[in-house]
């Protein structure tokens, strides 16, 4: 559902860009119907130029000159005619390589993608991250650090085992690296090159690409690990409703009862799982563009369900070239990553400076008993009951 929705959003973005930048048909009488300087300037300005007037002008075999003539070996097509045929995909090309892109010699389908990537994607993505950090700073100034209300007794409760902490830090560490290298790739040309020069950016870009492609496997492994270990504890239940109604006790004294994970943590868990899985799939599509076609299948489903027609988009193209699949996948990948980064900012905040005692759970695995009773009282009682039961049934040493 998420994939279909975002695919639809991307399609709307492409279409709205094209519709908003249509240019009037220029007078081509002076060039005999060939493109004019106005056509060239319109394309450079990002306007939509109708290429029908030249896409079919690819030569005529009936006009071929004799073999001894100047154009005889070209079979009635001039060099511009031949390159137009390459440009618009109408040339009869034979290649020894049978790959999907073997016969694609000229394509310019990436300009709309490039403008969207360098424009709205980078702009609004930056706004989202900046706004998230600003709101967290404002919240800290208003609420301050959430401290342990009761008296600490020094007793510890094991909250996470070593394997759980390993899975968490594998996922967290890899995501931080992926986020940093992704931001370098997206903002490098506009920010890093002017600041540090081309050579420094080239070094960073090469290193970022290598890290991003290889660390992604650690991210996917960590994602699978935490899902397997924690999914049973993150299923919704009635205690979550009470927790949400009371706002988790963030703005009041006292915290509503919660199991091992409260409703807020469950929302973060499912956000990480669903968005992380989406990022992983789009990342795999970028690594293996000829094997994984996300959007052609998505557009087919939108067409078959009548969603595209209901929105006035007509029939969406379901036959996409590999580079078009990669363009959609990259936009999806970046947009979902921005959303997940904003969520993780909030998670990092509440787990460090935002709440006293929370970081211990993922550092040592043990938390203060009073902290557990205040924030996860149901879980703390369950742990205490199990510990007491074990102590009562333990056989004393002889």
N, C-alpha and C positions, 0 to 999 in steps of 0.2 A: 504494500500500500504506500509506504514511504517512497519507494523507488518510482512508482507510477506518478505520485504527486509531484515529486521534484522534476521528473522528466517532463511533465506537463508545464511546470513553471519555467524550465529552461527553454522549452519550445515557444512559450508565450513571449519570453524575453527576446528570442531571436526574431520572432515575427513582428513584435512591436517596434524593435529597432529598425527593421527593414521598412515597415509601413511609415514610420516617422521620418524616414530620410529619403523617400522617393523624390526623384528629381524630374523636372519637366523634360520632354523630348527635345533635344536641340536640333537646329537646322543643319542637316548634313549635305545640303545641295552643293556646297562649295567643294566638298571632298568626294563627290560622286557616290555618296552613300557610305563611305568609310568613316571610322571614328574620328572625332574632332578633338581639339584641345579641350573643349568644354567637357567631353566625355572623360578624358584623362583626369582633369582636375576634380570632377565630381567623384570619381573613384578614390582619389587621394584624400578627399574630404569625408570619406566614409558614406557617401550617398549611394543609393541603389540605382544602378544603371541597367536598363533593359538591354541585354546583349543579343536579342533575337535578330537584330539587323545585321549582325556579322557572324553569328554562330554557324549559319548555313553556307557562308561564303568560303568554301574550302576547296575550290577548284572544280573544273568540269572536264572530264576526259575527252569530250567531244571537241573541245577547243585546243587539244594537244597539238603542238607543233611537230613537224617532221623530226625524226631522230637527228637529222643534221642541223636542225634549227637551234636557236638559243635556249629554248625551254623544252626541247624535245624529251630529255631524260626525266623531266619532272611530271610527265603525263598530263599536261594541261593545268598544273597547279604551280603557282609561284611559291617562293619561300614563305611569305606571309600566309598564303593559303594553307600550306602544310602545317605551320605552327598553330594556326587557328584550329585545325582539325585535332592537333594534340591538345590544345587548350580546352576544347569543348568535348573531348572524348569521342570524337567521331572518326578518328583515323583508324585504318586497318593495321593493327600492330601485332606482330608475332614476337614472342619472347621465349628464350630457352628455359627461363624460370617460370614455373606454374603457380607462383604465389599470388595471393589476392591483389597485391598492388604492383605486380610485375609490369603491367601495361599502362600504368598511370605515370605519365611523363611530366605533366604540368597540371597543377591544381592550386586554386586560390581560395578554397573553401574555408580557410582558417582566419580570414580577416575579421568576420563578425565575432568569432570566438576570442580572438586576440583583444578586440576592443572591449568585449564584455569582461574578460579576465583582468585587463589592466585598468578598466574603469570601475563599473559598479561592484564587481566582485571584491577587488582590493579595497575600494573605498568603504563600502558598507561592512565588509569583514573587519577592517580596522576600527570602524565606529563601534561595532559590537563588542570587540575586546576592550577598547578604551572605556566604553560606557560601563561594562561589567566591573572593571577595576575601580572606576570612580564610585559606583554604587556600593561596592564592598568597603571602600574607604569611608564613605559617608555612614554606612551602617555601623562600622567600628566606632566612629566618632559619637554616634548617637547611643548605641547599646553598650559599647565597650566589650571587654572580654567576658564570656560566660564562665563564671567561676563555680567551683564546687561549694554549694551552700552549707552543707553540714560539716561536722568535724571529721577530719581524716583520722582513720585508726591505724594506718600503715599496713593493713591487710591487702593482699593482692589477689586478683582473680585472673586466671588465664583467659584472654579473650580470643586470641588468634594463635594457632599453632605455627610452627616454623614453615611448613609447606604452604600455608595460607598467606603468610607474610611474603614468602618468595614469589608466589603468583601475583600478589598485589604489586610488589616493587618491580617485577618483570614487566607488568603492564604499564605501571606509572612511569618507570624510567624510559621505556621504549617510546611511550607516547610523548614525553617531553622532548626527546631527540627528534621524533618525527615532526612535532609541532615547530620546533626551531628551524629544522632544515626545510620544512615546507614554507615557512615565512621567508626564509632567505631566498628560496626559489621564486616566490611570488613578488616580493618587494625589492629584490636585488637590483634590478636595472634602474629603478627610480630612486632608491635610497642609498644602496651600498656603492654603486659605481660613482655617483657624484661625490660621496663622502671619502671613499678609499681608493678609487681608481679601478681600471679594468683588470689589471693583473691580480690585485687582491681579491676582487670579486670572482675572477676565473678560478682561483684556487679554492675559494669557499664554495663556489657552485659545483665544482667537480667533487669535492669532498662531501657536500650535502647530498648530491645525487647518489653517491655510493652508500652513504649512511642510510638515507631514506629507503632505498631499495632493499637493503639487507636487514636493517633493524625491523622492518615491517613484519618479518617472520616471527620475531620475538613478541611483537605486539599481538599477533594473532594467537600465538601459543598462550600468552598470558590471559587473553580474553577467554579462551576455552577453559583454562584452569579455574578462573574465578567463577565462571558460569557453572561448572560442574560442582565446585565446592560450596557455592553460596545460593544457588537457585532455590533450594528447599527453604532457606531462611528468608527469602525475599518474595514469597507468594503473598498477595494481599490478604488481610483478615480484618475482623471487626475492630481490633485495637487501632488500626490505622485511621479509621474514621474519627475516633475520639482524639487521636494525636493531631490530625489536621484541623479539627474544629477548635482546638486550643492553641493552634499555631506552634505546636512543639514546645510551648513554654518559653519561647524566645523572648517575648516582650513581657512576660509575667514571672513571678517567683514560683518555683515548683515546676516539675516537668511531668507530663502525662505518662502513664504506664506504657512500656514498649517492650517488645521481645528483643532478640539479638540485634535486629535491625529495625529502626523506627520507620515511619512512613516517608520521611525525607530521604533517609538513606536508601530506601527501596526505590524511590523515584530516580535517584542518582544511579543506582545499580542498573535499572532497566534502560536508562538513557545511555549508559556506557555500553551495555550489551547490544542494544538495537542500533545505535549510531555507530558503534565500533564495528559491528558486523557489516553495516552499510559501507563504511569507509574501507573495510577489508575487501569486500567484493569489488568495489570500484577500483581499488588499488591493484587487485589481481587482473582486472580488465585492462588496466594501463600496462601492466607487465606482460600480459599475453593478449594483445589486441586482436590477433587473428583467431584465437581459440574461444574467447569469451565476448559475446555480443550482448550487452545489457539492454541497450536502448532500442534496438530494432524489435526485440521481443516485447519490450514495454509498450512501444508505439502500436504494435500489432494488437495488444490487449486493449489499449485505449480505443482503437478503431473498432474492434469487435464488440466492445461494450457500449459503443455509441457515445462515449464521453467526449471525444474530440469533436464530433459533429454537434453535440449539445452545446459546446462552448464556442461554436462558430469557427473552428479551426479546419473543418473539412477533414479529409483523409490525410493523416500524417504519413510521411514516407517511412516505410518499413525496410527498405533496402538502403543501408548506410554503408559507405566506404569505411575501411578500417580507421582512417584518420578522423572521420566524422564520429565514429564510436568513441575514439580517444578524446575528442574535444568535449563531448557530452560527459564522459566519465570523469575527465579532469575537473570540469565545473562542479559536478555532483560531489566529487571527492573533496574539493576545497570548501564548498558551502557547508557540507555536513561537518567537516573538521572544525570550521569556525564555531559552529554551534556547540560542538562537544568541548572545544577549548574553553568557551565561556562557562559551561557547566563545571568543568574541572577546576577553573579558577575559584568558583564558589566552594567546591569540595576541599581544595587545598587550604582555603581560608579557614573554614570551620574546623579543619583537622589540625591546624597549627595555632596561629595567633587568635583565632576566634573563640576557642574553647579550651579551658584548662583541663589537662589530663587526657585529651583525646589522642594526642600524638603517641602516647605510650603504647596504645593498642597495636600500632604498626611498627614500633621501634623494638620494644622488648617483648611484646605480645601480652604483657600483664598490665592490668589497670587497677587503679585504686578502688577498693570495694565500695567506698562511699560514692564515687563517681558512677559506678555501675548501678547502684541502687537508685540514684537520682535520675539517670538518663535511660536506663534499661532495666527497670525494676522487675519486670516479669522474668526476663532472662537471668538476672542476678539471683532471684529466688529459686529458679530451676537449678542453677549451678550449685547453690548452697544446699539444696535438698539432695542432689546427687552426691555431693561431697560427704554430707552427713550420713547418707545411706551406706556409702562405701566404708566409712569409719566404723559404723555399727556392725557391719557384716565381716569386717576384717578379722582374720584369725591372729591372735597375739603370738608373738614369737616365743618358742619354748627354749 
